[in-house]
Amino acid sequence: MDFSFTPEQESLRLEVREFLQKEVTDESRLDFKYDRPYSPDTKSLFRKLGERGWLCPVWPKEWGGLGASALTNYVIQDELALAFAPTPFAVIGAMVVGPTLLMYGNEQQKNEYLPRIARGEIEFSMGYTEPGSGSDLASLSIRADDKGDHYLVNGQKMFSTKADFADYGWLAVRTDPDNPKKHKGISLLIVDLKNTPGITINRIYNMSGYHSCEVFYDDVRIPKENLVGELNQGFYIIGAALLFERAVTISGFHRPLEVLVDYVKNTRRGGKLLSEDPLVRRKLAEIEMKFAVAKVVALRLAWMQEHKMFALNETAIAKLLSTEMVYDLANVGTQIMGLYGGLVADSNYAELKGWIAHMYQESPHYKIAGGTSEIQRQIISTRGLGLPRG
């Protein structure tokens, strides 16, 4: 494995960084922070990223990409994360739907959706989780009954990120309710969220202000041509899509650590700098070590993707390390700040403008979204270590 970047990739890094310094606004950062409807600033940013092929760089050029390598893609994602921009990893169309359609979509679907995704014109919402079906996708109950030229969908989805403003839904449904092997009765549909009658969307907020949605489908007609892949094979297609969703970079999370280190270097408590406290030094050193490990794992995953290697175990490791690390960083930060660590941005006494407090409130979300930490540990133990299922 060679984790070094080529001169061309380093040159691209500088080009992307310079572009983002000019184009990323505070408004766009807030869109990303709270997953709220995209402002004109963010829409403009996505279009400009799309014009340069940076929204979907690994895609073939015919579909709006650059035909770039996974490591080149890592460079672009890394800079977007460092700029706190709404990164393609947070854009469901570019991150999940597009790569999956490249593998399983028919020509009509590719022509209809891929160019618009790559240009930053449309966005998707995920529709997997239900009130009684979270990590166990095979237990989902939303029905899609065959009505000849369309499917009639009835049921509910929970925690559907972006459903309140996305153009399309990426919807897992049950199309064979009588199959005793539940995972073999699931299909994947694309639904037009803005122009299809029978869909009701309500927002659900968490304690950090971030929101997702609950979505109700009441006699919703979805054309047969919106079926992705083969009928009743959706469980396997979603399994492939989840690998794209869980592949992450960690540089965006390192910036809060840098800010926290600067804070302890310049803040006094009891006449001493916080940085002189051995416990503070040890806690920050532990976080830095975790970042170093997570970065190597993320780079190794990019290297494996570039060499077309199956990386289910490595993807689970990367996802678990990064999300657990955010929780650890937020927890350590609030401990170091003491009572000030719980004050949010609208308080006059909030340290670092309430940044660490916000991370602390949001960190449980990272441990759940895209597959819980428990599921990642299950994958690592069974697929990586060959242990029996518990």
KEGU-10238 format. One record per residue (C-alpha): residue number from 1; z, x, y. Coordinates in Angstrom, 2 decimals. Last residue first. Example, Ala and Ser with C-alpha at 12.3 -4.5 7.8 and 13.67 -1.06 7.14 Angstrom:
REM KEGU-10238
<rec num="2" pz="7.14" px="13.67" py="-1.06"/>
<rec num="1" pz="7.80" px="12.30" py="-4.50"/>
//
This chain:
REM KEGU-10238
<rec num="390" pz="18.69" px="-24.23" py="-13.60"/>
<rec num="389" pz="15.17" px="-23.08" py="-14.44"/>
<rec num="388" pz="15.04" px="-20.08" py="-16.74"/>
<rec num="387" pz="14.82" px="-16.59" py="-15.24"/>
<rec num="386" pz="11.49" px="-14.76" py="-15.07"/>
<rec num="385" pz="12.52" px="-12.62" py="-12.10"/>
<rec num="384" pz="9.72" px="-13.42" py="-9.67"/>
<rec num="383" pz="8.53" px="-16.83" py="-10.85"/>
<rec num="382" pz="11.92" px="-18.23" py="-11.93"/>
<rec num="381" pz="14.43" px="-16.47" py="-9.66"/>
<rec num="380" pz="12.12" px="-16.09" py="-6.67"/>
<rec num="379" pz="10.86" px="-19.68" py="-6.90"/>
<rec num="378" pz="14.41" px="-21.06" py="-7.18"/>
<rec num="377" pz="15.53" px="-18.93" py="-4.25"/>
<rec num="376" pz="12.67" px="-20.36" py="-2.16"/>
<rec num="375" pz="13.70" px="-23.89" py="-3.19"/>
<rec num="374" pz="17.29" px="-23.26" py="-2.08"/>
<rec num="373" pz="16.06" px="-21.90" py="1.27"/>
<rec num="372" pz="14.33" px="-25.21" py="1.83"/>
<rec num="371" pz="10.55" px="-25.60" py="1.92"/>
<rec num="370" pz="8.35" px="-25.61" py="5.02"/>
<rec num="369" pz="11.19" px="-26.86" py="7.21"/>
<rec num="368" pz="14.70" px="-26.62" py="5.73"/>
<rec num="367" pz="16.16" px="-23.22" py="6.64"/>
<rec num="366" pz="14.25" px="-23.21" py="9.93"/>
<rec num="365" pz="15.86" px="-26.53" py="10.91"/>
<rec num="364" pz="19.34" px="-25.07" py="10.35"/>
<rec num="363" pz="18.45" px="-22.45" py="13.01"/>
<rec num="362" pz="17.82" px="-24.93" py="15.83"/>
<rec num="361" pz="21.35" px="-25.38" py="17.14"/>
<rec num="360" pz="22.12" px="-21.67" py="16.82"/>
<rec num="359" pz="18.82" px="-20.76" py="18.44"/>
<rec num="358" pz="19.64" px="-23.05" py="21.37"/>
<rec num="357" pz="23.05" px="-21.42" py="21.77"/>
<rec num="356" pz="21.36" px="-18.01" py="21.69"/>
<rec num="355" pz="19.02" px="-18.99" py="24.52"/>
<rec num="354" pz="21.61" px="-20.71" py="26.70"/>
<rec num="353" pz="20.28" px="-19.10" py="29.86"/>
<rec num="352" pz="21.27" px="-15.66" py="28.57"/>
<rec num="351" pz="24.93" px="-16.68" py="28.97"/>
<rec num="350" pz="25.56" px="-20.27" py="30.03"/>
<rec num="349" pz="28.01" px="-20.60" py="32.92"/>
<rec num="348" pz="25.91" px="-22.83" py="35.15"/>
<rec num="347" pz="25.30" px="-25.10" py="32.16"/>
<rec num="346" pz="21.82" px="-26.63" py="31.75"/>
<rec num="345" pz="20.76" px="-23.92" py="29.28"/>
<rec num="344" pz="23.37" px="-24.58" py="26.62"/>
<rec num="343" pz="26.95" px="-23.31" py="26.39"/>
<rec num="342" pz="28.23" px="-22.51" py="22.91"/>
<rec num="341" pz="28.04" px="-18.73" py="23.27"/>
<rec num="340" pz="30.22" px="-18.80" py="26.37"/>
<rec num="339" pz="33.24" px="-19.50" py="24.15"/>
<rec num="338" pz="32.74" px="-16.17" py="22.39"/>
<rec num="337" pz="29.61" px="-14.29" py="23.36"/>
<rec num="336" pz="29.76" px="-12.01" py="20.32"/>
<rec num="335" pz="30.38" px="-14.93" py="17.95"/>
<rec num="334" pz="27.49" px="-16.91" py="19.41"/>
<rec num="333" pz="25.15" px="-13.96" py="18.93"/>
<rec num="332" pz="26.29" px="-13.32" py="15.36"/>
<rec num="331" pz="25.56" px="-16.93" py="14.37"/>
<rec num="330" pz="22.17" px="-16.96" py="16.10"/>
<rec num="329" pz="21.19" px="-13.70" py="14.41"/>
<rec num="328" pz="22.36" px="-14.89" py="10.99"/>
<rec num="327" pz="20.45" px="-18.18" py="11.29"/>
<rec num="326" pz="17.30" px="-16.36" py="12.38"/>
<rec num="325" pz="17.73" px="-13.97" py="9.44"/>
<rec num="324" pz="17.96" px="-16.83" py="6.96"/>
<rec num="323" pz="14.59" px="-18.09" py="8.20"/>
<rec num="322" pz="12.88" px="-14.70" py="8.01"/>
<rec num="321" pz="14.30" px="-13.63" py="4.65"/>
<rec num="320" pz="13.57" px="-16.95" py="2.94"/>
<rec num="319" pz="9.98" px="-17.19" py="4.15"/>
<rec num="318" pz="9.17" px="-13.60" py="3.24"/>
<rec num="317" pz="10.79" px="-13.90" py="-0.20"/>
<rec num="316" pz="8.99" px="-17.18" py="-0.94"/>
<rec num="315" pz="5.67" px="-15.64" py="0.10"/>
<rec num="314" pz="6.36" px="-12.63" py="-2.12"/>
<rec num="313" pz="6.98" px="-14.86" py="-5.14"/>
<rec num="312" pz="3.83" px="-16.93" py="-4.58"/>
<rec num="311" pz="1.68" px="-13.87" py="-3.81"/>
<rec num="310" pz="-1.43" px="-13.97" py="-5.97"/>
<rec num="309" pz="-3.51" px="-10.97" py="-4.89"/>
<rec num="308" pz="-6.74" px="-11.34" py="-2.90"/>
<rec num="307" pz="-6.51" px="-7.76" py="-1.53"/>
<rec num="306" pz="-6.10" px="-8.99" py="2.06"/>
<rec num="305" pz="-3.49" px="-11.48" py="0.87"/>
<rec num="304" pz="-1.55" px="-8.67" py="-0.78"/>
<rec num="303" pz="-1.63" px="-6.59" py="2.43"/>
<rec num="302" pz="-0.45" px="-9.58" py="4.48"/>
<rec num="301" pz="2.42" px="-10.07" py="2.01"/>
<rec num="300" pz="3.29" px="-6.38" py="2.22"/>
<rec num="299" pz="3.37" px="-6.65" py="6.01"/>
<rec num="298" pz="5.74" px="-9.63" py="5.83"/>
<rec num="297" pz="7.96" px="-7.80" py="3.31"/>
<rec num="296" pz="8.07" px="-4.71" py="5.53"/>
<rec num="295" pz="8.98" px="-6.87" py="8.51"/>
<rec num="294" pz="11.73" px="-8.66" py="6.60"/>
<rec num="293" pz="13.33" px="-5.33" py="5.59"/>
<rec num="292" pz="13.37" px="-4.01" py="9.16"/>
<rec num="291" pz="14.67" px="-7.33" py="10.47"/>
<rec num="290" pz="17.52" px="-7.29" py="7.96"/>
<rec num="289" pz="18.43" px="-3.77" py="9.05"/>
<rec num="288" pz="18.48" px="-4.88" py="12.69"/>
<rec num="287" pz="20.80" px="-7.76" py="11.80"/>
<rec num="286" pz="23.22" px="-5.40" py="10.07"/>
<rec num="285" pz="23.18" px="-3.04" py="13.06"/>
<rec num="284" pz="24.02" px="-5.95" py="15.35"/>
<rec num="283" pz="27.07" px="-6.86" py="13.26"/>
<rec num="282" pz="28.24" px="-3.23" py="13.03"/>
<rec num="281" pz="27.97" px="-2.63" py="16.77"/>
<rec num="280" pz="29.86" px="-5.83" py="17.55"/>
<rec num="279" pz="32.61" px="-4.86" py="15.08"/>
<rec num="278" pz="32.82" px="-1.35" py="16.55"/>
<rec num="277" pz="33.37" px="-2.72" py="20.10"/>
<rec num="276" pz="31.84" px="-0.24" py="22.53"/>
<rec num="275" pz="28.73" px="-2.42" py="22.98"/>
<rec num="274" pz="30.93" px="-5.15" py="24.37"/>
<rec num="273" pz="31.64" px="-2.87" py="27.32"/>
<rec num="272" pz="35.32" px="-2.50" py="27.99"/>
<rec num="271" pz="37.58" px="-3.77" py="30.79"/>
<rec num="270" pz="38.79" px="-6.77" py="28.79"/>
<rec num="269" pz="35.25" px="-7.98" py="28.30"/>
<rec num="268" pz="32.35" px="-6.13" py="29.89"/>
<rec num="267" pz="28.66" px="-6.98" py="29.61"/>
<rec num="266" pz="25.85" px="-4.48" py="30.15"/>
<rec num="265" pz="25.25" px="-2.93" py="26.73"/>
<rec num="264" pz="26.24" px="-6.17" py="25.00"/>
<rec num="263" pz="23.50" px="-8.06" py="26.88"/>
<rec num="262" pz="20.82" px="-5.44" py="26.25"/>
<rec num="261" pz="21.49" px="-5.77" py="22.52"/>
<rec num="260" pz="21.29" px="-9.58" py="22.81"/>
<rec num="259" pz="17.93" px="-9.34" py="24.57"/>
<rec num="258" pz="16.58" px="-7.06" py="21.84"/>
<rec num="257" pz="17.90" px="-9.47" py="19.19"/>
<rec num="256" pz="16.23" px="-12.39" py="20.96"/>
<rec num="255" pz="12.93" px="-10.41" py="20.87"/>
<rec num="254" pz="13.16" px="-9.79" py="17.13"/>
<rec num="253" pz="12.55" px="-13.44" py="16.26"/>
<rec num="252" pz="9.04" px="-13.44" py="17.67"/>
<rec num="251" pz="8.33" px="-10.31" py="15.63"/>
<rec num="250" pz="9.00" px="-12.08" py="12.32"/>
<rec num="249" pz="5.54" px="-12.92" py="10.99"/>
<rec num="248" pz="5.17" px="-15.80" py="8.59"/>
<rec num="247" pz="3.48" px="-16.86" py="5.35"/>
<rec num="246" pz="5.26" px="-20.11" py="4.44"/>
<rec num="245" pz="2.58" px="-22.53" py="5.62"/>
<rec num="244" pz="-0.30" px="-20.70" py="3.89"/>
<rec num="243" pz="1.57" px="-20.71" py="0.59"/>
<rec num="242" pz="2.40" px="-24.38" py="1.14"/>
<rec num="241" pz="-1.32" px="-25.22" py="1.18"/>
<rec num="240" pz="-1.75" px="-23.86" py="-2.36"/>
<rec num="239" pz="1.04" px="-26.09" py="-3.66"/>
<rec num="238" pz="-0.45" px="-28.97" py="-1.66"/>
<rec num="237" pz="-3.68" px="-28.57" py="-3.63"/>
<rec num="236" pz="-1.74" px="-28.55" py="-6.90"/>
<rec num="235" pz="0.13" px="-31.76" py="-6.10"/>
<rec num="234" pz="-3.05" px="-33.36" py="-4.76"/>
<rec num="233" pz="-4.84" px="-33.36" py="-8.10"/>
<rec num="232" pz="-4.66" px="-37.12" py="-8.63"/>
<rec num="231" pz="-8.22" px="-37.62" py="-7.31"/>
<rec num="230" pz="-10.12" px="-34.38" py="-6.78"/>
<rec num="229" pz="-10.27" px="-32.38" py="-3.58"/>
<rec num="228" pz="-9.34" px="-33.95" py="-0.26"/>
<rec num="227" pz="-9.81" px="-37.74" py="-0.15"/>
<rec num="226" pz="-11.04" px="-38.79" py="3.29"/>
<rec num="225" pz="-14.38" px="-39.93" py="1.83"/>
<rec num="224" pz="-12.56" px="-42.86" py="0.23"/>
<rec num="223" pz="-11.86" px="-44.37" py="3.63"/>
<rec num="222" pz="-8.19" px="-44.98" py="4.58"/>
<rec num="221" pz="-7.05" px="-48.56" py="5.18"/>
<rec num="220" pz="-3.39" px="-48.86" py="6.23"/>
<rec num="219" pz="-1.61" px="-51.87" py="4.76"/>
<rec num="218" pz="1.64" px="-50.88" py="6.50"/>
<rec num="217" pz="2.17" px="-47.12" py="6.84"/>
<rec num="216" pz="5.40" px="-46.12" py="8.59"/>
<rec num="215" pz="5.84" px="-42.66" py="10.10"/>
<rec num="214" pz="9.14" px="-40.95" py="10.87"/>
<rec num="213" pz="8.76" px="-38.16" py="13.36"/>
<rec num="212" pz="9.73" px="-34.60" py="14.32"/>
<rec num="211" pz="11.74" px="-33.42" py="17.29"/>
<rec num="210" pz="13.30" px="-30.31" py="18.76"/>
<rec num="209" pz="16.07" px="-31.09" py="21.25"/>
<rec num="208" pz="18.46" px="-28.58" py="19.66"/>
<rec num="207" pz="20.63" px="-31.26" py="18.00"/>
<rec num="206" pz="17.71" px="-32.79" py="16.12"/>
<rec num="205" pz="15.43" px="-35.51" py="17.42"/>
<rec num="204" pz="13.53" px="-38.10" py="15.36"/>
<rec num="203" pz="10.51" px="-39.74" py="17.01"/>
<rec num="202" pz="9.05" px="-43.04" py="15.80"/>
<rec num="201" pz="5.47" px="-43.63" py="14.59"/>
<rec num="200" pz="4.01" px="-46.94" py="13.37"/>
<rec num="199" pz="0.64" px="-46.97" py="11.55"/>
<rec num="198" pz="-1.04" px="-50.28" py="10.66"/>
<rec num="197" pz="-4.35" px="-49.80" py="12.48"/>
<rec num="196" pz="-6.19" px="-46.43" py="12.33"/>
<rec num="195" pz="-7.52" px="-44.93" py="15.57"/>
<rec num="194" pz="-4.94" px="-42.36" py="16.66"/>
<rec num="193" pz="-3.57" px="-41.24" py="13.31"/>
<rec num="192" pz="-6.94" px="-40.70" py="11.63"/>
<rec num="191" pz="-5.83" px="-40.10" py="8.04"/>
<rec num="190" pz="-6.76" px="-37.21" py="5.75"/>
<rec num="189" pz="-5.75" px="-37.84" py="2.15"/>
<rec num="188" pz="-4.16" px="-35.80" py="-0.64"/>
<rec num="187" pz="-3.57" px="-37.21" py="-4.11"/>
<rec num="186" pz="-0.56" px="-37.52" py="-6.40"/>
<rec num="185" pz="-0.47" px="-38.93" py="-9.95"/>
<rec num="184" pz="-0.28" px="-35.64" py="-11.86"/>
<rec num="183" pz="3.07" px="-34.63" py="-10.33"/>
<rec num="182" pz="4.61" px="-37.79" py="-11.78"/>
<rec num="181" pz="3.89" px="-36.97" py="-15.40"/>
<rec num="180" pz="4.47" px="-40.48" py="-16.77"/>
<rec num="179" pz="1.25" px="-41.62" py="-15.01"/>
<rec num="178" pz="1.71" px="-45.27" py="-14.05"/>
<rec num="177" pz="1.87" px="-44.72" py="-10.28"/>
<rec num="176" pz="-1.58" px="-43.11" py="-10.18"/>
<rec num="175" pz="-2.64" px="-42.81" py="-6.51"/>
<rec num="174" pz="0.67" px="-41.63" py="-5.04"/>
<rec num="173" pz="0.18" px="-40.23" py="-1.56"/>
<rec num="172" pz="0.36" px="-36.88" py="0.27"/>
<rec num="171" pz="-0.99" px="-37.17" py="3.81"/>
<rec num="170" pz="-2.40" px="-34.55" py="6.16"/>
<rec num="169" pz="-2.42" px="-36.74" py="9.28"/>
<rec num="168" pz="-4.98" px="-36.53" py="12.08"/>
<rec num="167" pz="-5.12" px="-36.43" py="15.89"/>
<rec num="166" pz="-1.60" px="-35.14" py="16.42"/>
<rec num="165" pz="0.54" px="-36.60" py="19.24"/>
<rec num="164" pz="3.38" px="-38.57" py="17.66"/>
<rec num="163" pz="2.74" px="-37.08" py="14.22"/>
<rec num="162" pz="3.53" px="-33.58" py="15.54"/>
<rec num="161" pz="6.00" px="-32.79" py="12.73"/>
<rec num="160" pz="6.31" px="-35.46" py="10.05"/>
<rec num="159" pz="10.05" px="-35.41" py="9.37"/>
<rec num="158" pz="9.92" px="-38.58" py="7.26"/>
<rec num="157" pz="7.07" px="-40.53" py="5.65"/>
<rec num="156" pz="7.04" px="-44.22" py="4.78"/>
<rec num="155" pz="5.11" px="-46.56" py="2.52"/>
<rec num="154" pz="1.90" px="-48.52" py="2.11"/>
<rec num="153" pz="-1.64" px="-47.16" py="1.89"/>
<rec num="152" pz="-4.74" px="-49.18" py="0.98"/>
<rec num="151" pz="-7.43" px="-46.76" py="-0.21"/>
<rec num="150" pz="-11.06" px="-47.40" py="0.67"/>
<rec num="149" pz="-14.52" px="-48.27" py="-0.67"/>
<rec num="148" pz="-13.24" px="-49.99" py="-3.81"/>
<rec num="147" pz="-9.67" px="-50.99" py="-3.06"/>
<rec num="146" pz="-7.84" px="-48.14" py="-4.80"/>
<rec num="145" pz="-4.13" px="-48.35" py="-4.00"/>
<rec num="144" pz="-2.45" px="-45.56" py="-2.03"/>
<rec num="143" pz="1.29" px="-45.85" py="-2.53"/>
<rec num="142" pz="4.14" px="-43.92" py="-0.86"/>
<rec num="141" pz="6.60" px="-43.02" py="-3.65"/>
<rec num="140" pz="7.15" px="-39.25" py="-3.59"/>
<rec num="139" pz="9.00" px="-37.89" py="-6.64"/>
<rec num="138" pz="6.55" px="-35.04" py="-7.34"/>
<rec num="137" pz="7.34" px="-33.53" py="-3.93"/>
<rec num="136" pz="10.85" px="-32.59" py="-4.98"/>
<rec num="135" pz="11.73" px="-30.66" py="-1.81"/>
<rec num="134" pz="12.01" px="-33.92" py="0.10"/>
<rec num="133" pz="11.60" px="-37.26" py="-1.61"/>
<rec num="132" pz="13.96" px="-40.17" py="-1.03"/>
<rec num="131" pz="13.41" px="-40.68" py="2.71"/>
<rec num="130" pz="9.91" px="-39.17" py="2.41"/>
<rec num="129" pz="8.53" px="-35.67" py="2.98"/>
<rec num="128" pz="4.85" px="-34.77" py="2.65"/>
<rec num="127" pz="2.92" px="-35.95" py="5.70"/>
<rec num="126" pz="2.09" px="-32.94" py="7.89"/>
<rec num="125" pz="0.51" px="-33.59" py="11.26"/>
<rec num="124" pz="-2.89" px="-32.28" py="12.31"/>
<rec num="123" pz="-4.36" px="-30.96" py="15.56"/>
<rec num="122" pz="-7.77" px="-31.15" py="17.21"/>
<rec num="121" pz="-9.74" px="-29.23" py="19.86"/>
<rec num="120" pz="-8.53" px="-25.67" py="19.29"/>
<rec num="119" pz="-12.05" px="-24.35" py="18.72"/>
<rec num="118" pz="-11.19" px="-23.35" py="15.14"/>
<rec num="117" pz="-9.82" px="-26.82" py="14.43"/>
<rec num="116" pz="-12.97" px="-28.43" py="15.83"/>
<rec num="115" pz="-15.22" px="-26.17" py="13.74"/>
<rec num="114" pz="-13.18" px="-26.89" py="10.58"/>
<rec num="113" pz="-12.91" px="-30.69" py="10.82"/>
<rec num="112" pz="-16.25" px="-32.48" py="10.42"/>
<rec num="111" pz="-18.35" px="-29.73" py="8.88"/>
<rec num="110" pz="-15.64" px="-28.81" py="6.37"/>
<rec num="109" pz="-15.05" px="-32.44" py="5.50"/>
<rec num="108" pz="-18.76" px="-33.10" py="4.90"/>
<rec num="107" pz="-19.10" px="-29.92" py="2.86"/>
<rec num="106" pz="-16.27" px="-30.87" py="0.50"/>
<rec num="105" pz="-12.73" px="-29.60" py="0.97"/>
<rec num="104" pz="-10.87" px="-27.61" py="-1.69"/>
<rec num="103" pz="-10.79" px="-23.94" py="-0.69"/>
<rec num="102" pz="-11.99" px="-23.99" py="2.92"/>
<rec num="101" pz="-10.18" px="-27.29" py="3.29"/>
<rec num="100" pz="-6.93" px="-25.53" py="2.36"/>
<rec num="99" pz="-7.47" px="-22.77" py="4.94"/>
<rec num="98" pz="-8.16" px="-25.43" py="7.62"/>
<rec num="97" pz="-5.24" px="-27.72" py="6.81"/>
<rec num="96" pz="-2.42" px="-25.19" py="6.67"/>
<rec num="95" pz="-2.23" px="-22.70" py="9.56"/>
<rec num="94" pz="-5.15" px="-23.70" py="11.77"/>
<rec num="93" pz="-4.62" px="-27.46" py="11.54"/>
<rec num="92" pz="-0.84" px="-27.14" py="11.36"/>
<rec num="91" pz="-0.52" px="-25.12" py="14.54"/>
<rec num="90" pz="2.86" px="-23.35" py="14.41"/>
<rec num="89" pz="1.38" px="-20.38" py="12.55"/>
<rec num="88" pz="-1.46" px="-20.56" py="15.09"/>
<rec num="87" pz="1.14" px="-19.52" py="17.65"/>
<rec num="86" pz="2.46" px="-21.66" py="20.48"/>
<rec num="85" pz="3.20" px="-18.60" py="22.62"/>
<rec num="84" pz="6.52" px="-16.82" py="22.57"/>
<rec num="83" pz="4.68" px="-13.69" py="23.75"/>
<rec num="82" pz="6.05" px="-11.68" py="20.82"/>
<rec num="81" pz="4.92" px="-14.42" py="18.43"/>
<rec num="80" pz="1.39" px="-14.38" py="19.83"/>
<rec num="79" pz="1.32" px="-10.60" py="19.55"/>
<rec num="78" pz="2.36" px="-10.69" py="15.90"/>
<rec num="77" pz="-0.07" px="-13.47" py="15.08"/>
<rec num="76" pz="-2.94" px="-11.34" py="16.39"/>
<rec num="75" pz="-1.82" px="-8.21" py="14.51"/>
<rec num="74" pz="-1.22" px="-10.22" py="11.32"/>
<rec num="73" pz="-4.78" px="-11.59" py="11.49"/>
<rec num="72" pz="-6.03" px="-8.02" py="11.56"/>
<rec num="71" pz="-3.86" px="-7.37" py="8.50"/>
<rec num="70" pz="-5.30" px="-10.43" py="6.73"/>
<rec num="69" pz="-8.83" px="-9.14" py="7.34"/>
<rec num="68" pz="-11.26" px="-10.68" py="9.81"/>
<rec num="67" pz="-14.20" px="-12.98" py="9.07"/>
<rec num="66" pz="-14.07" px="-13.71" py="12.79"/>
<rec num="65" pz="-13.46" px="-17.43" py="12.64"/>
<rec num="64" pz="-15.39" px="-20.47" py="13.86"/>
<rec num="63" pz="-16.63" px="-21.98" py="10.59"/>
<rec num="62" pz="-19.81" px="-19.91" py="10.25"/>
<rec num="61" pz="-17.80" px="-16.83" py="11.22"/>
<rec num="60" pz="-15.79" px="-17.03" py="8.01"/>
<rec num="59" pz="-12.09" px="-17.76" py="8.55"/>
<rec num="58" pz="-9.68" px="-14.83" py="8.86"/>
<rec num="57" pz="-9.52" px="-15.10" py="12.66"/>
<rec num="56" pz="-8.46" px="-18.76" py="12.89"/>
<rec num="55" pz="-7.08" px="-19.13" py="16.43"/>
<rec num="54" pz="-8.29" px="-15.70" py="17.48"/>
<rec num="53" pz="-12.03" px="-16.46" py="17.28"/>
<rec num="52" pz="-12.40" px="-15.57" py="20.97"/>
<rec num="51" pz="-13.46" px="-19.08" py="22.00"/>
<rec num="50" pz="-10.67" px="-20.49" py="19.82"/>
<rec num="49" pz="-8.01" px="-18.52" py="21.69"/>
<rec num="48" pz="-9.46" px="-19.89" py="24.94"/>
<rec num="47" pz="-9.37" px="-23.44" py="23.58"/>
<rec num="46" pz="-5.83" px="-22.97" py="22.34"/>
<rec num="45" pz="-4.65" px="-21.68" py="25.73"/>
<rec num="44" pz="-6.32" px="-24.57" py="27.58"/>
<rec num="43" pz="-4.56" px="-27.08" py="25.34"/>
<rec num="42" pz="-1.29" px="-25.25" py="25.94"/>
<rec num="41" pz="-1.63" px="-25.31" py="29.71"/>
<rec num="40" pz="-2.77" px="-28.96" py="29.69"/>
<rec num="39" pz="0.55" px="-29.78" py="27.97"/>
<rec num="38" pz="0.73" px="-30.26" py="24.22"/>
<rec num="37" pz="2.95" px="-33.07" py="23.04"/>
<rec num="36" pz="6.41" px="-31.66" py="22.16"/>
<rec num="35" pz="7.21" px="-29.16" py="19.45"/>
<rec num="34" pz="10.46" px="-28.32" py="21.31"/>
<rec num="33" pz="10.13" px="-24.55" py="21.67"/>
<rec num="32" pz="6.34" px="-24.52" py="21.32"/>
<rec num="31" pz="5.78" px="-26.99" py="24.14"/>
<rec num="30" pz="8.44" px="-25.14" py="26.16"/>
<rec num="29" pz="6.50" px="-21.89" py="25.75"/>
<rec num="28" pz="3.36" px="-23.63" py="26.93"/>
<rec num="27" pz="5.10" px="-24.79" py="30.12"/>
<rec num="26" pz="6.46" px="-21.29" py="30.73"/>
<rec num="25" pz="2.86" px="-20.09" py="30.77"/>
<rec num="24" pz="0.78" px="-18.01" py="28.36"/>
<rec num="23" pz="-2.62" px="-17.07" py="29.84"/>
<rec num="22" pz="-2.26" px="-13.82" py="31.77"/>
<rec num="21" pz="0.26" px="-11.99" py="29.60"/>
<rec num="20" pz="-1.49" px="-13.50" py="26.61"/>
<rec num="19" pz="-4.80" px="-11.82" py="27.39"/>
<rec num="18" pz="-3.19" px="-8.42" py="27.91"/>
<rec num="17" pz="-1.37" px="-8.71" py="24.58"/>
<rec num="16" pz="-4.53" px="-9.80" py="22.76"/>
<rec num="15" pz="-6.48" px="-6.82" py="24.11"/>
<rec num="14" pz="-3.65" px="-4.41" py="23.33"/>
<rec num="13" pz="-3.45" px="-5.68" py="19.74"/>
<rec num="12" pz="-7.24" px="-5.49" py="19.43"/>
<rec num="11" pz="-7.11" px="-1.80" py="20.30"/>
<rec num="10" pz="-4.44" px="-1.32" py="17.64"/>
<rec num="9" pz="-6.67" px="-3.12" py="15.13"/>
<rec num="8" pz="-9.66" px="-0.96" py="16.03"/>
<rec num="7" pz="-7.57" px="2.21" py="15.74"/>
<rec num="6" pz="-6.63" px="1.07" py="12.21"/>
<rec num="5" pz="-3.19" px="-0.26" py="11.41"/>
<rec num="4" pz="-0.73" px="1.43" py="9.10"/>
<rec num="3" pz="0.83" px="-0.63" py="6.33"/>
<rec num="2" pz="-0.89" px="1.21" py="3.47"/>
<rec num="1" pz="0.00" px="0.00" py="0.00"/>
//
